[in-house]
Amino acid sequence: MKGTTAGKPLRETNKQPAKGPTKTRPAKKEKKKLFELRLYVAGQTPKSLAAFANLKAICEEHLPGCYEIEVIDLLVNPQLAKGDQIVAIPTLVRKLPEPIRKIIGDLSNTERVLVGLDLRPLQ
């Protein structure tokens, strides 16, 4: 995980590159939802680094090509915590698809994260 530069949050995008124009399209191609995720951390602590690594692994496995992670370091930009009402760190906020969801912790419990992101039903 890289830090922020010049006070701007780091953005990591994993969108598939656009292909050139095509003349035909599949009849019933499902459009994938884009998951817009914000991970609030405080510096590069072991817990923050673990949260980012766990989130990246979960996204690569369960949301390939349809997620965007924005890492916000509250040591650099503490005022950004107010917008999403962050009271603990690390905190993951799912901005899209709505509704907004929050998960607090290092995201090491994959099942809990999948339920929190609404990718798996609560069992």
N, CA, C and O atoms as CSV, one atom per row, in Angstrom:
chain,resi,resn,atom,element,x,y,z
A,1,MET,N,N,0.856,-1.167,0.000
A,1,MET,CA,C,0.000,0.000,0.000
A,1,MET,C,C,0.898,1.223,0.000
A,1,MET,O,O,1.837,1.313,0.790
A,2,LYS,N,N,0.619,2.127,-0.853
A,2,LYS,CA,C,1.376,3.359,-0.904
A,2,LYS,C,C,0.632,4.410,-0.118
A,2,LYS,O,O,-0.583,4.313,0.057
A,3,GLY,N,N,1.338,5.405,0.355
A,3,GLY,CA,C,0.708,6.494,1.086
A,3,GLY,C,C,0.067,7.474,0.130
A,3,GLY,O,O,-0.024,7.226,-1.072
A,4,THR,N,N,-0.369,8.572,0.673
A,4,THR,CA,C,-0.961,9.592,-0.163
A,4,THR,C,C,0.114,10.573,-0.575
A,4,THR,O,O,1.140,10.696,0.094
A,5,THR,N,N,-0.116,11.265,-1.665
A,5,THR,CA,C,0.859,12.226,-2.125
A,5,THR,C,C,0.213,13.590,-2.176
A,5,THR,O,O,-0.922,13.736,-2.631
A,6,ALA,N,N,0.931,14.581,-1.714
A,6,ALA,CA,C,0.484,15.974,-1.734
A,6,ALA,C,C,-0.910,16.136,-1.154
A,6,ALA,O,O,-1.691,16.958,-1.633
A,7,GLY,N,N,-1.230,15.353,-0.119
A,7,GLY,CA,C,-2.515,15.492,0.549
A,7,GLY,C,C,-3.686,14.910,-0.214
A,7,GLY,O,O,-4.833,15.083,0.196
A,8,LYS,N,N,-3.424,14.224,-1.317
A,8,LYS,CA,C,-4.507,13.634,-2.090
A,8,LYS,C,C,-4.597,12.147,-1.773
A,8,LYS,O,O,-3.567,11.486,-1.643
A,9,PRO,N,N,-5.807,11.606,-1.645
A,9,PRO,CA,C,-5.938,10.179,-1.343
A,9,PRO,C,C,-5.473,9.326,-2.511
A,9,PRO,O,O,-5.625,9.697,-3.675
A,10,LEU,N,N,-4.907,8.183,-2.178
A,10,LEU,CA,C,-4.462,7.227,-3.180
A,10,LEU,C,C,-5.667,6.539,-3.767
A,10,LEU,O,O,-6.565,6.132,-3.030
A,11,ARG,N,N,-5.709,6.400,-5.074
A,11,ARG,CA,C,-6.796,5.707,-5.747
A,11,ARG,C,C,-6.221,4.516,-6.481
A,11,ARG,O,O,-5.268,4.640,-7.251
A,12,GLU,N,N,-6.799,3.387,-6.239
A,12,GLU,CA,C,-6.394,2.202,-6.980
A,12,GLU,C,C,-7.602,1.729,-7.758
A,12,GLU,O,O,-8.668,1.492,-7.190
A,13,THR,N,N,-7.430,1.596,-9.050
A,13,THR,CA,C,-8.545,1.220,-9.891
A,13,THR,C,C,-8.217,-0.094,-10.576
A,13,THR,O,O,-7.097,-0.312,-11.037
A,14,ASN,N,N,-9.202,-0.955,-10.633
A,14,ASN,CA,C,-9.037,-2.216,-11.340
A,14,ASN,C,C,-10.203,-2.365,-12.305
A,14,ASN,O,O,-11.025,-3.272,-12.170
A,15,LYS,N,N,-10.265,-1.480,-13.265
A,15,LYS,CA,C,-11.300,-1.556,-14.275
A,15,LYS,C,C,-10.688,-2.187,-15.522
A,15,LYS,O,O,-9.519,-1.965,-15.838
A,16,GLN,N,N,-11.481,-2.959,-16.207
A,16,GLN,CA,C,-11.009,-3.570,-17.435
A,16,GLN,C,C,-10.830,-2.481,-18.481
A,16,GLN,O,O,-11.682,-1.600,-18.597
A,17,PRO,N,N,-9.730,-2.519,-19.256
A,17,PRO,CA,C,-9.545,-1.500,-20.284
A,17,PRO,C,C,-10.633,-1.601,-21.342
A,17,PRO,O,O,-11.088,-2.690,-21.692
A,18,ALA,N,N,-11.035,-0.451,-21.838
A,18,ALA,CA,C,-12.079,-0.425,-22.861
A,18,ALA,C,C,-11.523,-1.008,-24.152
A,18,ALA,O,O,-10.388,-0.725,-24.537
A,19,LYS,N,N,-12.323,-1.813,-24.807
A,19,LYS,CA,C,-11.922,-2.395,-26.076
A,19,LYS,C,C,-12.466,-1.512,-27.178
A,19,LYS,O,O,-13.370,-0.707,-26.958
A,20,GLY,N,N,-11.913,-1.667,-28.356
A,20,GLY,CA,C,-12.363,-0.878,-29.499
A,20,GLY,C,C,-13.819,-1.142,-29.812
A,20,GLY,O,O,-14.405,-2.089,-29.288
A,21,PRO,N,N,-14.415,-0.313,-30.663
A,21,PRO,CA,C,-15.833,-0.476,-30.987
A,21,PRO,C,C,-16.097,-1.816,-31.670
A,21,PRO,O,O,-15.293,-2.303,-32.465
A,22,THR,N,N,-17.233,-2.385,-31.337
A,22,THR,CA,C,-17.638,-3.639,-31.957
A,22,THR,C,C,-18.974,-3.433,-32.642
A,22,THR,O,O,-19.757,-2.570,-32.245
A,23,LYS,N,N,-19.231,-4.218,-33.659
A,23,LYS,CA,C,-20.472,-4.070,-34.409
A,23,LYS,C,C,-21.604,-4.866,-33.794
A,23,LYS,O,O,-22.769,-4.495,-33.934
A,24,THR,N,N,-21.282,-5.943,-33.121
A,24,THR,CA,C,-22.326,-6.762,-32.503
A,24,THR,C,C,-22.031,-6.911,-31.017
A,24,THR,O,O,-20.880,-6.889,-30.580
A,25,ARG,N,N,-23.093,-7.061,-30.269
A,25,ARG,CA,C,-22.961,-7.280,-28.826
A,25,ARG,C,C,-23.772,-8.504,-28.452
A,25,ARG,O,O,-24.779,-8.807,-29.093
A,26,PRO,N,N,-23.339,-9.209,-27.417
A,26,PRO,CA,C,-24.144,-10.348,-26.965
A,26,PRO,C,C,-25.534,-9.878,-26.563
A,26,PRO,O,O,-25.687,-8.783,-26.021
A,27,ALA,N,N,-26.544,-10.693,-26.824
A,27,ALA,CA,C,-27.935,-10.313,-26.587
A,27,ALA,C,C,-28.223,-10.012,-25.113
A,27,ALA,O,O,-28.828,-8.984,-24.811
A,28,LYS,N,N,-27.808,-10.876,-24.200
A,28,LYS,CA,C,-28.145,-10.703,-22.787
A,28,LYS,C,C,-26.894,-10.630,-21.931
A,28,LYS,O,O,-26.734,-11.410,-20.992
A,29,LYS,N,N,-26.021,-9.713,-22.243
A,29,LYS,CA,C,-24.813,-9.558,-21.451
A,29,LYS,C,C,-25.142,-8.743,-20.206
A,29,LYS,O,O,-25.665,-7.633,-20.301
A,30,GLU,N,N,-24.833,-9.297,-19.046
A,30,GLU,CA,C,-25.102,-8.600,-17.792
A,30,GLU,C,C,-24.014,-7.577,-17.542
A,30,GLU,O,O,-22.826,-7.871,-17.669
A,31,LYS,N,N,-24.431,-6.375,-17.188
A,31,LYS,CA,C,-23.483,-5.339,-16.834
A,31,LYS,C,C,-23.082,-5.537,-15.375
A,31,LYS,O,O,-23.938,-5.635,-14.496
A,32,LYS,N,N,-21.775,-5.596,-15.124
A,32,LYS,CA,C,-21.293,-5.785,-13.762
A,32,LYS,C,C,-21.434,-4.495,-12.980
A,32,LYS,O,O,-21.241,-3.403,-13.515
A,33,LYS,N,N,-21.774,-4.633,-11.700
A,33,LYS,CA,C,-21.831,-3.480,-10.816
A,33,LYS,C,C,-20.410,-3.058,-10.471
A,33,LYS,O,O,-19.540,-3.901,-10.253
A,34,LEU,N,N,-20.183,-1.771,-10.423
A,34,LEU,CA,C,-18.902,-1.260,-9.972
A,34,LEU,C,C,-18.989,-1.051,-8.462
A,34,LEU,O,O,-19.883,-0.358,-7.977
A,35,PHE,N,N,-18.077,-1.640,-7.737
A,35,PHE,CA,C,-18.011,-1.459,-6.297
A,35,PHE,C,C,-17.006,-0.350,-6.016
A,35,PHE,O,O,-15.819,-0.484,-6.312
A,36,GLU,N,N,-17.488,0.734,-5.448
A,36,GLU,CA,C,-16.646,1.854,-5.073
A,36,GLU,C,C,-16.405,1.752,-3.576
A,36,GLU,O,O,-17.325,1.909,-2.773
A,37,LEU,N,N,-15.150,1.486,-3.209
A,37,LEU,CA,C,-14.796,1.216,-1.815
A,37,LEU,C,C,-13.790,2.237,-1.308
A,37,LEU,O,O,-12.866,2.619,-2.026
A,38,ARG,N,N,-13.973,2.678,-0.070
A,38,ARG,CA,C,-13.018,3.572,0.584
A,38,ARG,C,C,-12.510,2.879,1.832
A,38,ARG,O,O,-13.285,2.387,2.652
A,39,LEU,N,N,-11.198,2.850,1.959
A,39,LEU,CA,C,-10.580,2.271,3.146
A,39,LEU,C,C,-9.900,3.395,3.916
A,39,LEU,O,O,-8.943,4.003,3.436
A,40,TYR,N,N,-10.406,3.663,5.115
A,40,TYR,CA,C,-9.833,4.693,5.975
A,40,TYR,C,C,-8.804,4.045,6.891
A,40,TYR,O,O,-9.096,3.071,7.585
A,41,VAL,N,N,-7.588,4.605,6.884
A,41,VAL,CA,C,-6.495,4.086,7.703
A,41,VAL,C,C,-5.807,5.262,8.395
A,41,VAL,O,O,-6.090,6.421,8.093
A,42,ALA,N,N,-4.903,4.954,9.324
A,42,ALA,CA,C,-4.087,5.981,9.983
A,42,ALA,C,C,-2.633,5.580,9.836
A,42,ALA,O,O,-2.088,4.876,10.686
A,43,GLY,N,N,-2.009,6.025,8.768
A,43,GLY,CA,C,-0.614,5.685,8.523
A,43,GLY,C,C,-0.479,4.262,7.999
A,43,GLY,O,O,-1.454,3.611,7.625
A,44,GLN,N,N,0.766,3.808,7.988
A,44,GLN,CA,C,1.031,2.460,7.490
A,44,GLN,C,C,1.337,1.524,8.651
A,44,GLN,O,O,2.412,0.928,8.730
A,45,THR,N,N,0.379,1.413,9.537
A,45,THR,CA,C,0.508,0.512,10.679
A,45,THR,C,C,0.299,-0.925,10.199
A,45,THR,O,O,-0.243,-1.135,9.114
A,46,PRO,N,N,0.715,-1.905,10.979
A,46,PRO,CA,C,0.478,-3.297,10.576
A,46,PRO,C,C,-1.009,-3.598,10.328
A,46,PRO,O,O,-1.350,-4.326,9.395
A,47,LYS,N,N,-1.882,-3.038,11.162
A,47,LYS,CA,C,-3.312,-3.278,10.997
A,47,LYS,C,C,-3.842,-2.641,9.699
A,47,LYS,O,O,-4.671,-3.232,9.007
A,48,SER,N,N,-3.362,-1.449,9.384
A,48,SER,CA,C,-3.764,-0.776,8.145
A,48,SER,C,C,-3.274,-1.535,6.921
A,48,SER,O,O,-4.020,-1.717,5.959
A,49,LEU,N,N,-2.040,-1.972,6.955
A,49,LEU,CA,C,-1.480,-2.735,5.840
A,49,LEU,C,C,-2.216,-4.064,5.669
A,49,LEU,O,O,-2.479,-4.497,4.547
A,50,ALA,N,N,-2.546,-4.707,6.794
A,50,ALA,CA,C,-3.287,-5.973,6.731
A,50,ALA,C,C,-4.678,-5.745,6.145
A,50,ALA,O,O,-5.146,-6.542,5.332
A,51,ALA,N,N,-5.338,-4.665,6.553
A,51,ALA,CA,C,-6.675,-4.368,6.033
A,51,ALA,C,C,-6.629,-4.175,4.518
A,51,ALA,O,O,-7.485,-4.694,3.802
A,52,PHE,N,N,-5.635,-3.433,4.026
A,52,PHE,CA,C,-5.518,-3.210,2.591
A,52,PHE,C,C,-5.237,-4.517,1.849
A,52,PHE,O,O,-5.855,-4.796,0.822
A,53,ALA,N,N,-4.311,-5.311,2.366
A,53,ALA,CA,C,-3.974,-6.588,1.718
A,53,ALA,C,C,-5.174,-7.534,1.707
A,53,ALA,O,O,-5.434,-8.192,0.700
A,54,ASN,N,N,-5.901,-7.605,2.815
A,54,ASN,CA,C,-7.084,-8.469,2.886
A,54,ASN,C,C,-8.164,-7.996,1.918
A,54,ASN,O,O,-8.782,-8.804,1.225
A,55,LEU,N,N,-8.388,-6.685,1.875
A,55,LEU,CA,C,-9.393,-6.141,0.964
A,55,LEU,C,C,-9.021,-6.404,-0.488
A,55,LEU,O,O,-9.873,-6.795,-1.285
A,56,LYS,N,N,-7.782,-6.197,-0.831
A,56,LYS,CA,C,-7.307,-6.429,-2.206
A,56,LYS,C,C,-7.513,-7.893,-2.594
A,56,LYS,O,O,-7.978,-8.178,-3.698
A,57,ALA,N,N,-7.178,-8.807,-1.713
A,57,ALA,CA,C,-7.337,-10.238,-1.998
A,57,ALA,C,C,-8.813,-10.602,-2.180
A,57,ALA,O,O,-9.158,-11.361,-3.086
A,58,ILE,N,N,-9.678,-10.067,-1.327
A,58,ILE,CA,C,-11.114,-10.345,-1.427
A,58,ILE,C,C,-11.662,-9.809,-2.743
A,58,ILE,O,O,-12.424,-10.490,-3.429
A,59,CYS,N,N,-11.272,-8.586,-3.092
A,59,CYS,CA,C,-11.754,-7.984,-4.339
A,59,CYS,C,C,-11.272,-8.744,-5.566
A,59,CYS,O,O,-12.037,-8.959,-6.507
A,60,GLU,N,N,-10.017,-9.149,-5.560
A,60,GLU,CA,C,-9.480,-9.899,-6.701
A,60,GLU,C,C,-10.206,-11.226,-6.891
A,60,GLU,O,O,-10.421,-11.663,-8.021
A,61,GLU,N,N,-10.585,-11.867,-5.785
A,61,GLU,CA,C,-11.261,-13.158,-5.872
A,61,GLU,C,C,-12.750,-13.030,-6.178
A,61,GLU,O,O,-13.284,-13.795,-6.980
A,62,HIS,N,N,-13.424,-12.072,-5.547
A,62,HIS,CA,C,-14.885,-12.008,-5.631
A,62,HIS,C,C,-15.434,-10.883,-6.500
A,62,HIS,O,O,-16.613,-10.905,-6.854
A,63,LEU,N,N,-14.604,-9.898,-6.853
A,63,LEU,CA,C,-15.056,-8.763,-7.667
A,63,LEU,C,C,-14.056,-8.447,-8.791
A,63,LEU,O,O,-13.746,-7.276,-9.014
A,64,PRO,N,N,-13.556,-9.445,-9.488
A,64,PRO,CA,C,-12.511,-9.149,-10.474
A,64,PRO,C,C,-12.998,-8.177,-11.544
A,64,PRO,O,O,-14.027,-8.391,-12.184
A,65,GLY,N,N,-12.233,-7.107,-11.718
A,65,GLY,CA,C,-12.516,-6.155,-12.773
A,65,GLY,C,C,-13.666,-5.206,-12.529
A,65,GLY,O,O,-14.026,-4.446,-13.428
A,66,CYS,N,N,-14.261,-5.220,-11.339
A,66,CYS,CA,C,-15.406,-4.326,-11.121
A,66,CYS,C,C,-15.355,-3.666,-9.740
A,66,CYS,O,O,-16.372,-3.541,-9.057
A,67,TYR,N,N,-14.153,-3.249,-9.347
A,67,TYR,CA,C,-14.037,-2.544,-8.070
A,67,TYR,C,C,-13.023,-1.418,-8.185
A,67,TYR,O,O,-12.151,-1.409,-9.053
A,68,GLU,N,N,-13.177,-0.471,-7.270
A,68,GLU,CA,C,-12.253,0.651,-7.166
A,68,GLU,C,C,-12.020,0.877,-5.684
A,68,GLU,O,O,-12.970,1.012,-4.912
A,69,ILE,N,N,-10.756,0.920,-5.288
A,69,ILE,CA,C,-10.404,1.129,-3.885
A,69,ILE,C,C,-9.743,2.490,-3.748
A,69,ILE,O,O,-8.799,2.815,-4.469
A,70,GLU,N,N,-10.250,3.274,-2.818
A,70,GLU,CA,C,-9.644,4.555,-2.486
A,70,GLU,C,C,-9.161,4.452,-1.044
A,70,GLU,O,O,-9.959,4.231,-0.133
A,71,VAL,N,N,-7.867,4.611,-0.837
A,71,VAL,CA,C,-7.292,4.543,0.499
A,71,VAL,C,C,-7.126,5.971,1.001
A,71,VAL,O,O,-6.487,6.799,0.351
A,72,ILE,N,N,-7.706,6.250,2.161
A,72,ILE,CA,C,-7.628,7.584,2.747
A,72,ILE,C,C,-6.882,7.488,4.073
A,72,ILE,O,O,-7.341,6.853,5.022
A,73,ASP,N,N,-5.721,8.134,4.113
A,73,ASP,CA,C,-4.898,8.143,5.311
A,73,ASP,C,C,-5.329,9.331,6.166
A,73,ASP,O,O,-5.141,10.481,5.769
A,74,LEU,N,N,-5.895,9.065,7.314
A,74,LEU,CA,C,-6.409,10.122,8.172
A,74,LEU,C,C,-5.311,10.883,8.903
A,74,LEU,O,O,-5.586,11.922,9.503
A,75,LEU,N,N,-4.079,10.396,8.867
A,75,LEU,CA,C,-2.974,11.178,9.409
A,75,LEU,C,C,-2.650,12.339,8.475
A,75,LEU,O,O,-2.187,13.390,8.917
A,76,VAL,N,N,-2.896,12.144,7.186
A,76,VAL,CA,C,-2.648,13.180,6.184
A,76,VAL,C,C,-3.868,14.075,6.018
A,76,VAL,O,O,-3.732,15.295,5.918
A,77,ASN,N,N,-5.054,13.485,5.988
A,77,ASN,CA,C,-6.306,14.207,5.761
A,77,ASN,C,C,-7.334,13.882,6.842
A,77,ASN,O,O,-8.315,13.198,6.548
A,78,PRO,N,N,-7.153,14.341,8.077
A,78,PRO,CA,C,-8.097,13.979,9.139
A,78,PRO,C,C,-9.509,14.526,8.908
A,78,PRO,O,O,-10.479,13.955,9.405
A,79,GLN,N,N,-9.630,15.617,8.165
A,79,GLN,CA,C,-10.947,16.213,7.918
A,79,GLN,C,C,-11.834,15.313,7.069
A,79,GLN,O,O,-13.054,15.479,7.082
A,80,LEU,N,N,-11.261,14.365,6.333
A,80,LEU,CA,C,-12.053,13.477,5.485
A,80,LEU,C,C,-12.857,12.456,6.285
A,80,LEU,O,O,-13.783,11.849,5.749
A,81,ALA,N,N,-12.522,12.261,7.541
A,81,ALA,CA,C,-13.254,11.303,8.385
A,81,ALA,C,C,-14.673,11.769,8.656
A,81,ALA,O,O,-15.566,10.945,8.858
A,82,LYS,N,N,-14.892,13.063,8.665
A,82,LYS,CA,C,-16.201,13.606,8.995
A,82,LYS,C,C,-17.259,13.232,7.959
A,82,LYS,O,O,-18.392,12.914,8.319
A,83,GLY,N,N,-16.896,13.267,6.672
A,83,GLY,CA,C,-17.851,13.000,5.601
A,83,GLY,C,C,-18.508,11.635,5.699
A,83,GLY,O,O,-19.710,11.515,5.466
A,84,ASP,N,N,-17.753,10.612,6.037
A,84,ASP,CA,C,-18.297,9.260,6.162
A,84,ASP,C,C,-18.503,8.851,7.614
A,84,ASP,O,O,-18.754,7.680,7.897
A,85,GLN,N,N,-18.399,9.799,8.529
A,85,GLN,CA,C,-18.609,9.570,9.962
A,85,GLN,C,C,-17.761,8.409,10.485
A,85,GLN,O,O,-18.282,7.455,11.064
A,86,ILE,N,N,-16.463,8.506,10.274
A,86,ILE,CA,C,-15.524,7.464,10.694
A,86,ILE,C,C,-15.179,7.674,12.164
A,86,ILE,O,O,-14.723,8.748,12.557
A,87,VAL,N,N,-15.402,6.638,12.972
A,87,VAL,CA,C,-15.111,6.711,14.401
A,87,VAL,C,C,-14.037,5.708,14.827
A,87,VAL,O,O,-13.530,5.787,15.946
A,88,ALA,N,N,-13.691,4.778,13.957
A,88,ALA,CA,C,-12.663,3.778,14.258
A,88,ALA,C,C,-11.903,3.488,12.964
A,88,ALA,O,O,-12.422,3.672,11.863
A,89,ILE,N,N,-10.664,3.032,13.127
A,89,ILE,CA,C,-9.881,2.694,11.944
A,89,ILE,C,C,-9.153,1.380,12.174
A,89,ILE,O,O,-8.819,1.059,13.315
A,90,PRO,N,N,-8.903,0.623,11.137
A,90,PRO,CA,C,-9.330,0.847,9.759
A,90,PRO,C,C,-10.837,0.611,9.597
A,90,PRO,O,O,-11.425,-0.239,10.265
A,91,THR,N,N,-11.440,1.385,8.693
A,91,THR,CA,C,-12.852,1.241,8.348
A,91,THR,C,C,-12.988,1.197,6.832
A,91,THR,O,O,-12.420,2.022,6.116
A,92,LEU,N,N,-13.749,0.223,6.362
A,92,LEU,CA,C,-14.064,0.117,4.943
A,92,LEU,C,C,-15.475,0.648,4.731
A,92,LEU,O,O,-16.403,0.267,5.445
A,93,VAL,N,N,-15.633,1.529,3.745
A,93,VAL,CA,C,-16.942,2.074,3.406
A,93,VAL,C,C,-17.253,1.681,1.968
A,93,VAL,O,O,-16.488,1.980,1.051
A,94,ARG,N,N,-18.392,1.005,1.780
A,94,ARG,CA,C,-18.852,0.700,0.424
A,94,ARG,C,C,-19.756,1.849,-0.003
A,94,ARG,O,O,-20.874,1.985,0.493
A,95,LYS,N,N,-19.266,2.676,-0.927
A,95,LYS,CA,C,-20.036,3.822,-1.409
A,95,LYS,C,C,-21.041,3.392,-2.473
A,95,LYS,O,O,-22.192,3.826,-2.454
A,96,LEU,N,N,-20.618,2.558,-3.378
A,96,LEU,CA,C,-21.477,2.019,-4.434
A,96,LEU,C,C,-21.272,0.523,-4.509
A,96,LEU,O,O,-20.158,0.070,-4.244
A,97,PRO,N,N,-22.252,-0.262,-4.846
A,97,PRO,CA,C,-23.636,0.118,-5.039
A,97,PRO,C,C,-24.289,0.476,-3.711
A,97,PRO,O,O,-23.897,-0.012,-2.650
A,98,GLU,N,N,-25.284,1.329,-3.797
A,98,GLU,CA,C,-25.994,1.746,-2.592
A,98,GLU,C,C,-26.807,0.590,-2.042
A,98,GLU,O,O,-27.172,-0.284,-2.827
A,99,PRO,N,N,-27.111,0.516,-0.789
A,99,PRO,CA,C,-26.860,1.505,0.249
A,99,PRO,C,C,-25.416,1.453,0.733
A,99,PRO,O,O,-24.713,0.463,0.534
A,100,ILE,N,N,-24.991,2.535,1.371
A,100,ILE,CA,C,-23.645,2.614,1.931
A,100,ILE,C,C,-23.533,1.602,3.073
A,100,ILE,O,O,-24.433,1.483,3.904
A,101,ARG,N,N,-22.420,0.881,3.097
A,101,ARG,CA,C,-22.164,-0.104,4.165
A,101,ARG,C,C,-20.794,0.183,4.755
A,101,ARG,O,O,-19.906,0.665,4.051
A,102,LYS,N,N,-20.610,-0.107,6.045
A,102,LYS,CA,C,-19.327,0.098,6.724
A,102,LYS,C,C,-18.899,-1.179,7.424
A,102,LYS,O,O,-19.712,-1.896,8.008
A,103,ILE,N,N,-17.599,-1.444,7.351
A,103,ILE,CA,C,-17.013,-2.595,8.036
A,103,ILE,C,C,-15.771,-2.091,8.771
A,103,ILE,O,O,-14.888,-1.486,8.164
A,104,ILE,N,N,-15.709,-2.336,10.060
A,104,ILE,CA,C,-14.586,-1.881,10.877
A,104,ILE,C,C,-13.674,-3.061,11.174
A,104,ILE,O,O,-14.145,-4.156,11.480
A,105,GLY,N,N,-12.367,-2.836,11.083
A,105,GLY,CA,C,-11.395,-3.866,11.433
A,105,GLY,C,C,-10.416,-4.127,10.309
A,105,GLY,O,O,-10.398,-3.416,9.305
A,106,ASP,N,N,-9.597,-5.163,10.490
A,106,ASP,CA,C,-8.540,-5.449,9.515
A,106,ASP,C,C,-9.010,-6.325,8.352
A,106,ASP,O,O,-8.204,-6.723,7.510
A,107,LEU,N,N,-10.298,-6.622,8.304
A,107,LEU,CA,C,-10.922,-7.367,7.200
A,107,LEU,C,C,-10.360,-8.773,7.036
A,107,LEU,O,O,-10.362,-9.324,5.935
A,108,SER,N,N,-9.881,-9.350,8.129
A,108,SER,CA,C,-9.303,-10.694,8.068
A,108,SER,C,C,-10.363,-11.793,8.034
A,108,SER,O,O,-10.073,-12.911,7.608
A,109,ASN,N,N,-11.585,-11.495,8.476
A,109,ASN,CA,C,-12.667,-12.470,8.437
A,109,ASN,C,C,-13.396,-12.326,7.101
A,109,ASN,O,O,-14.301,-11.504,6.961
A,110,THR,N,N,-12.992,-13.126,6.137
A,110,THR,CA,C,-13.504,-13.009,4.770
A,110,THR,C,C,-15.013,-13.149,4.710
A,110,THR,O,O,-15.668,-12.384,4.002
A,111,GLU,N,N,-15.584,-14.103,5.431
A,111,GLU,CA,C,-17.038,-14.295,5.409
A,111,GLU,C,C,-17.770,-13.049,5.894
A,111,GLU,O,O,-18.771,-12.636,5.309
A,112,ARG,N,N,-17.262,-12.461,6.964
A,112,ARG,CA,C,-17.877,-11.243,7.510
A,112,ARG,C,C,-17.808,-10.095,6.504
A,112,ARG,O,O,-18.761,-9.329,6.360
A,113,VAL,N,N,-16.684,-9.982,5.815
A,113,VAL,CA,C,-16.517,-8.924,4.811
A,113,VAL,C,C,-17.462,-9.160,3.638
A,113,VAL,O,O,-18.078,-8.214,3.147
A,114,LEU,N,N,-17.587,-10.396,3.185
A,114,LEU,CA,C,-18.483,-10.700,2.062
A,114,LEU,C,C,-19.934,-10.402,2.420
A,114,LEU,O,O,-20.683,-9.888,1.590
A,115,VAL,N,N,-20.332,-10.719,3.642
A,115,VAL,CA,C,-21.692,-10.396,4.098
A,115,VAL,C,C,-21.841,-8.880,4.201
A,115,VAL,O,O,-22.862,-8.323,3.798
A,116,GLY,N,N,-20.820,-8.216,4.741
A,116,GLY,CA,C,-20.861,-6.766,4.886
A,116,GLY,C,C,-20.933,-6.032,3.548
A,116,GLY,O,O,-21.570,-4.984,3.444
A,117,LEU,N,N,-20.284,-6.579,2.536
A,117,LEU,CA,C,-20.340,-5.985,1.200
A,117,LEU,C,C,-21.581,-6.416,0.436
A,117,LEU,O,O,-21.818,-5.978,-0.690
A,118,ASP,N,N,-22.368,-7.276,1.061
A,118,ASP,CA,C,-23.609,-7.787,0.456
A,118,ASP,C,C,-23.312,-8.683,-0.741
A,118,ASP,O,O,-24.067,-8.710,-1.714
A,119,LEU,N,N,-22.201,-9.417,-0.658
A,119,LEU,CA,C,-21.853,-10.385,-1.693
A,119,LEU,C,C,-22.306,-11.788,-1.328
A,119,LEU,O,O,-22.412,-12.661,-2.189
A,120,ARG,N,N,-22.574,-11.999,-0.042
A,120,ARG,CA,C,-23.087,-13.286,0.455
A,120,ARG,C,C,-24.205,-13.000,1.431
A,120,ARG,O,O,-24.146,-12.021,2.174
A,121,PRO,N,N,-25.232,-13.850,1.438
A,121,PRO,CA,C,-26.318,-13.647,2.399
A,121,PRO,C,C,-25.865,-14.025,3.810
A,121,PRO,O,O,-24.994,-14.876,3.988
A,122,LEU,N,N,-26.464,-13.387,4.796
A,122,LEU,CA,C,-26.202,-13.700,6.190
A,122,LEU,C,C,-26.752,-15.091,6.480
A,122,LEU,O,O,-27.901,-15.385,6.150
A,123,GLN,N,N,-25.936,-15.954,7.099
A,123,GLN,CA,C,-26.389,-17.340,7.341
A,123,GLN,C,C,-26.544,-17.600,8.805
A,123,GLN,O,O,-26.915,-18.705,9.200
